[in-house]
């Protein structure tokens, strides 16, 4: 048996299993208290981990950590959500606390490993995995091995700069296509129309032109009213979850914001395909759950539009298969690997 541990910004999961991508002998889910920082998370692991190791005869631990790591050194670089992780020797600490060999990976990298080993990429050799949620991450797995464990970072598709005009660290694919931005675009447009306090626009000039030129302004106004009714007129309360449901219903404002996101993400995936020609691209994360009509079909169209012609249609873009436990499955796969 192996122990897979997922450390995120809001949740901590510890799963024991054989590393087959299907079953857990036991799965413990705990909330993260951000105020207590990394020390609080380590206290939770130290309280629960030894019992799981003893109870199930765990012979190795694998981590999926929510932030940049030096996997080959067993070192966490930092966490962007929780303080107290800078340059922390997590492998050494875990081996002292739990008494078993330990391996460390970034959460997106081990999710990629899980999808490549057990999920949507199990029948091919080279898998590029993308997760689209609060942020956008990537992982590259070649012959069931995570690429870049000896590098400070690798496969960070969300941090691609879209064009030579993107000269700041904030001008990234993530800044256009991540989940929160999908709602921020619509919030900004609604505020500009007089709903709520006016704020600096984050909506692109392309979408602004589309809204101005839209043939049926009554439809735009109706759809704006529909969105506002979902949040009792409080524009700032409008979330990407609201917009996902609205886009599925055909709301033009929600659909256009998703179009901005899928166009940018499709451009980024096309650059990955051009550079490394993976056998498959697997896309997961909460934003992808909007489905084919709103998310995957427009995404595939954008990938085709921007791909190198010789590779067009050569790399399918498919949904992830392992659901919300993918990081724990990946941590187990990391632990189980010979």
Secondary structure, DSSP 8 states (H G I E B T S, - for coil): -EEEEEE-SSEEEEEEE-SSSS--SEEEEEE--GGGHHHHHHHHHHHHHHHHHHHHT--EEEEEESS-EEGGGTEE---SSSSS-TTB-HHHHHHHHH-SEEEEEEHHHHHHHHHHHTSTTTTSSEEEEEEESSSEEEEEEETTEETTTTSS----GGG---STT--STT-SSHHHHSHHHHHHHHHHHHHHTTSSS-----S-HHHHHHHHH-S-HHHHHHHHHHHHHHTTT-GGG--HHHHHHHHHHT-HHHHHHHHHHHHHHHHHHHHHHHHH--SEEEEESGGGGG-IIIIIHHHHHHHHHHS-GGGTTTSEEEE-SSGGGHHHHHHHHHHH--
